[in-house]
Amino acid sequence: MSDQLALIDFSPACVVPEPDELRDLARLDGVHDPLFRLLTANPRRPNLLAECADIRQLLTDGYTAKDICDATGLNSPALKRRLGMERLIPELRDLYEKGGATNAVLEAC
């Protein structure tokens, strides 16, 4: 009984914050917006173009590839594949943004 009571007493602390609240908390803690987006991206359905832009921004802002890999859990080859999206031809980029090409197609190019 006491274990159940303890869970009930602390259940409000287990409420997951809304995405905007998480972003605001991350900003208060000094987490850079591109890093926050990489950390909160859906790993099952990543947006490779958005991740590429965020990684490029972090590199431009002085983060190293190792810093980004350590923070996000991406390995070095995955990071390089994301950055490879910068070389896509505009037609393929547009097709991807409209849902006509998959992540596998982009990574194969």
Backbone hydrogen bonds, N-H to C=O, Kabsch-Sander energy under -0.5 kcal/mol:
donor,donor_aa,acceptor,acceptor_aa,energy
5,L,1,M,-2.2
6,A,2,S,-2.1
7,L,3,D,-1.8
8,I,4,Q,-2.2
9,D,5,L,-2.6
10,F,6,A,-1.5
11,S,7,L,-0.6
11,S,8,I,-0.8
13,A,10,F,-1.1
14,C,10,F,-0.5
14,C,11,S,-1.6
15,V,12,P,-1.1
22,L,18,E,-2.3
23,R,19,P,-2.5
24,D,20,D,-2.4
25,L,21,E,-2.6
26,A,22,L,-2.7
27,R,23,R,-2.4
28,L,24,D,-2.2
29,D,25,L,-1.7
30,G,27,R,-1.6
31,V,26,A,-2.9
36,F,32,H,-2.5
37,R,33,D,-2.5
38,L,34,P,-1.9
39,L,35,L,-2.4
40,T,36,F,-1.8
41,A,37,R,-0.6
41,A,38,L,-0.5
45,R,42,N,-0.8
48,L,46,P,-1.0
51,E,47,N,-2.6
52,C,48,L,-2.3
53,A,49,L,-2.1
54,D,50,A,-2.3
55,I,51,E,-2.7
56,R,52,C,-2.5
57,Q,53,A,-2.2
58,L,54,D,-2.3
59,L,55,I,-2.5
60,T,56,R,-2.5
61,D,57,Q,-2.0
62,G,59,L,-1.3
63,Y,58,L,-2.5
68,I,64,T,-2.2
69,C,65,A,-2.6
70,D,66,K,-2.9
71,A,67,D,-2.2
72,T,68,I,-2.4
73,G,69,C,-2.4
79,L,75,N,-2.3
80,K,76,S,-2.4
81,R,77,P,-2.3
82,R,78,A,-2.3
83,L,79,L,-2.3
84,G,80,K,-1.5
85,M,82,R,-1.5
86,E,83,L,-1.7
87,R,84,G,-1.6
88,L,85,M,-1.3
92,L,89,I,-0.7
93,R,89,I,-2.1
94,D,90,P,-2.6
95,L,91,E,-2.1
96,Y,92,L,-2.4
97,E,93,R,-2.4
98,K,94,D,-1.5
99,G,96,Y,-1.7
100,G,95,L,-3.0
101,A,95,L,-0.6
106,L,102,T,-2.0
107,E,103,N,-2.7
108,A,104,A,-1.4
109,C,105,V,-0.8
109,C,106,L,-0.9
